[in-house]
Amino acid sequence: MTNDNYSGVTTGTVATACSLAALDAILDMPDIACVKVETPKKTLDIIIDECKLISPFKAYAVAHKNPYNDPDVTVDLAIIATVELLDEKALDSRIVISGGKGVGLVTKPGLQIPVGDYAINPVPRKMIVKNLEDNIPEGKSARVTISIPEGEEIAKKTMNPKLGIVGGISILGTTGIARSMSSDAYKNSIVKQLDVAIASNITDLVFVPGNIGEKLALKQLNVTKEQIVQTGNYVGFMFEEAEKRGINKFTFFGHMGKLIKVAGGIFNTKHAVADGRREIMVTHAALCGVDRDDLQRLFDSKTTDDMMSILEELDVSVEVSNSIANAIHERCMQRFDLDLNVILVDMEGNYLNDNGKIIADK
């Protein structure tokens, strides 16, 4: 395994290790409690939890994805590879890779894997082939099936359902090594929403910060889940990627507490990166004529909901919300040349600004 707390291995690496161990069991190789896996970066030692011969030409192996310093939902998952040797002519190619229980099936276009195939990404597939091909006896071919018993349940915590990957998780990895708090991995997962939408000819997209924004959008707007794109904290990244793909007009919908940051030019909305909510709110309230004492009350408030309550009391909440929505639009036009329809809501989904176009109100 990797030797620090800040990196681990990908599901693709574990699946490859299990495939290699299962093949070794068929070939009666010694010491299959640990196998060496060649990844695109380096060779790793992967511990195998269990390896069993089912028949003279079939075996399975199990390994777990060990914990590392990252909130990765696939940590501790058991990954199983079953390998069966067949006559070379029995399969279309020397190594055929498929998914079993808990590995998702692709149902929408726009991903790296075609519709109807299992969500085992290209690099893991190449790793399995590279690590197994020299060990397969002459005249034989291998059928490799990857299964993840808890995959279907874990998939609910991932982007897979939004991307049209059903029945389980994806087997991922581009280097074989999972880095702690990898923003690149997260960005790669969320940007796929755009590719799926484009490939499915979905229009009138609604960008939201996350799950809460999605639920509120589905409640308030006449849209489907397929039209909703989650940005996470990476608003700027997702807007840039949308622009690259020719998506230059969409609705930006969400809670005031998240979207207000964009009005201040903050395009990564993670709290640890930048906040500025009260400063932005106070600025726009001042522009709308709120006096100094009430501006101080706003500045001393703990949440944007508290600030909105004060603005409602002063009967300027809509005016201030409109000002903030305009600022969000202008910031995005300056940076990305995007024509956004901005809709700000509270935690109940109530509209705060009235200068946004509501999508066919329910």
N, C-alpha and C positions, 0 to 999 in steps of 0.2 A: 504493500500500500504506500501511498505518499506519506512522507515523514514529518509533516507539520500539521498544526491544528487549523490552518487557514486554507487548506485545500483537501479535496477528497477525490473520488473517482466518479465518473459519469455512469448513468444506467447502461450506456453502450459498452463501457469497459467491463462492467460486471457481467453483462450478457455474453460478451466475448469470452471472458474467463470461464464461465459455466459451460459454454459451447466447447471450449478446448478441453476442459476437464472431462466432459461426457465422452468426447471422442477418445481421449486418453484411456478412459475406462474400457471402452470397446477394444482398444488396441492392447489392453493389459499393460499399460505403462505404470511404472512405480511412482510413488510420491505425488498423488494427485490431490493432496490436502492443500497444496499451494501451486499455482501455475504462474508462469511468466507470460504477460500479455504485452505485445507490441502495440503501442498507441502512436498517433502521429507525432507526439512529443518525445516519448521515451518508453523504455520497457519497465513495466510495473509488476511487482509480486502481489498477486491477489489470493487471499485465503478462501478456500472452498469449504463450506459448512458440511455438505453431504454430497456423496457421489455414489450412484448405484447402477449396476448393470441390470437391465430389464430382460434382455435376451442376448444371444451372442453378437447381434448387430445393432443393439439399441441400448442407450443409457441416458440417464439424466444427472444433472448436477445442480446444486443450490448454493447461492452465496447471497450475502446481505451487503447493501450499500452502507458502509460504515459512517457514523456521525462525523461531522467536521463543523467548523465554526460558521454555520450558515443555516438560516431557517428554511431548509430545503425539504419539501413535503415528501420527497422520495427517500430520505434518509431512513435507514433501518428496514427498508422493504426487502422482502425475500424475492430474488429473481431466479427463475428456473430455466434451464436450457435442456431440451431433449434432442438428442442427435440419433439419427437412424441411418445406417449405411445400406445403400441399395446398389443394384447393378447400375453401371454408368448410364445405360440407355433408358433407365426407368424414369429419369428426371430430365427436364429441359436444359439444365446446366449442371455443372459439377457440384455446386453448392446452392441449394434452394432454401431461402430464409423466410419463415412465416411467423405469425403471431398466434398465441393461444389465449387462454383465459387471462383477462386483465390487461391485455395490450390493445390499444385503441385501433379502430378501423376508420380510415379516412372516407368521409362522405361528401366533402365539398372540394371544389377545385381551388387552386391558388397556392397549395402547399408543395413542399419538395417531393412528396410522395403522391402518386396518382390516386384518384378516387377508386375505392374498392380494394385498396391494398392496406396492409397493416402499417401503423405509424412507427416504423423502425427507420430512422433517418439514414441518409446516405452514408455518413461517416461510420456509424456503428455497423452498417451492412458491410462496408469495405473492410473494417477491422476484423469482423468475423471471418470473412473470406481469406484475408491475408494470413490470419493466425492459424487457420485450419487447412488451407489448400495443400500445403506441402506434406501434411501428415495423413491425408486420405490415401488409402491403398490404391494401387493401380487397378483400373477397371471398375472402381467403385465411385459412387456419388453420395452426397450427404444431404439429408433433409434436417434442417435446424429449426426448431420451434421454440420461441421465447414466450414464457408465461410469467405473469405476476399475480399471484392469488388475491392480493388486496388492491390491485390496480384500478378496478372499476370504482371502488369507494374513494380512493385517493384522487382520482381524476376529477372529482367534483370540486376539489380545491385548486384546480389548475385552469388554464385558459382553454383546455381541450374542448369542453362542451361548446364554447363560443366559436371555436374554429371548425366545428363539425367533425371532431374526432370522437367517436362514440365507443362505449364499452370498456374504456381503460385509459391508461397513460401512454405517453410516447417514449420510445427508446431514443435518447438524445445523446448529444456530445459532438463537439467538433475537434477537440484535442485529446479526449480521453480523460482529461483532468478537470475536475470541477473546482473553480476558485471561489473562495469565501465572498459572499455578498457581491456576486458578479452582476454588475449592472448591465453588462453586455448581454449576458444570457437572458435577463429579464426583458431587455429591449428587443432582442431577437424573437421572444415569444409574443410580445404585444403587437409588434409591427406586422405579424402574419395576419392580423385581423384585416388590415388594409388589402393585402393580397387576395384573401378569400372574398372580400366584398367586391373587388374589381373583377375577379374571375367569375363571380356569380352575378355580375351586372346589377349589383345593388346600388341604388342611388339614394339621395336625401339622407345622407349619413348624419348621425348625432354622436358627437364626441362628448364623453363624460369622464370624470376623474376615476371612478371605480364602481364597486358593486352598489353602493348607496345611490350614486347618480344614475346607474342603470335602472334600478328599481323605481326611482322617482320618475324617470323618463317614460318608462313603460306605463306607469300609473297616469301621468299627465298628458302624454302626447300619443297621437295615433301612429305609433311606430312599432316595428317588430324587433325582436332581439337581434336579428341579422343586420339591422340598420345601425345598431349601437356599437361604438368603438370605445373601449376603455383606454385611457392614456396613462393611468397610474400617475405618479409624480412627474413623469417625463413629458409634459405638455409640449415643450419646445421641440423635442425630438420627434414626437408623433406628428406635429404640424409640419415640420420640415419633410418628413417622409411622405406625408400626404401630398405636399406640394410637388415633390419629385415624381410622384405617380400621377400627376395631373388632376388631383383632387384639390380644387381651390375654392370651393364653396360648400359650407356645411354648417350645421348648428352646433354651437358649443353650449352645453347645458350642464348645470350643476349647482351645488350649494355655494352660497355667497362666500363662505369661509375658505373655500378652495380657489374659486375663480377670481376672487378679488386680487390675489397675488399677481395675476397676469396683468392687471391694470397698472401695476407698478413695475412692469418689465421683468417679473420673476417667472421664468419659464420652467424651472424645476421647483415644484411646489412642496418638496419635502421640508418639514419644519426645521430640521437640522441644517438645511442649506440656507434658507432665508425665510423670514416671516414678513414683517412690514404691514400686516393687516390693519392694525389700528392707525398707523401713520397714513395709509392710503385712504381709509375711511374718513379720518379727520380732515384730510385735504379736500376730499370731495364734498364733505359736509360744509366746510368753510366756503367752498366755491358756490354752494347753494344757499349761503347766507346765514348759516347757524352761528349763534353768538359765542363769545369766548368761553363763558361758563359751561355751556352745553358741550362745546368742543372738548373741554377738560373732562367732562363726564364720559364722553365717548372714549377719550384717550385712556381713562382709568378703567374701562370695561375689560372683562376677562375674555369674552367671546364675541364673535360677530353677531350672534343671535341677540346678545345683550345690547349691542350697539344698535341693531335694527329696532329693538323695542323702544329705545330712546328716540330714534328718528320717527317712529310711528307716533309717539307721544307728541312730537313737535310738528307732526303732519308734513314731513318732508321725506319720508322713506322712499316713495316712488321716485321723486326727483333725484335723490342721491343715488339710488340704484340705477337710474337711467344714465347718470353721469359716469358711474363706474362701468356700466355695460359699454358705453361709448368709448371709454378709455381702453377697455379690453380690445375692442374692435380696432381702434387706431394703432395700438401696440402691435397687434398681429399683422395689420396692413403694412406697417413700417418694416417689420422683420421678415415676413414671409409672403407678402402680397396675397393674403388670403381674405376673402370676403366672408366674414363670419356673421352668423345670426346668433346673438348672445342672449341666453335665457338664464336668469339668476333665480334661484328658489331657496326656500328655507327647508328645514329638516322634514317638514310635512309635505313638501312639494308645492307650496303656495308660491305663485309668481311674485317676484319682488320688483322687477322692472316691467314697464309696459311698452318699451320701444323695440322689443324683440318680436319676431313673427312666430306665433304659436302654430305648431304643425297640427292642423285639423284637430282641434280640441276634442277630447273625449267627453 
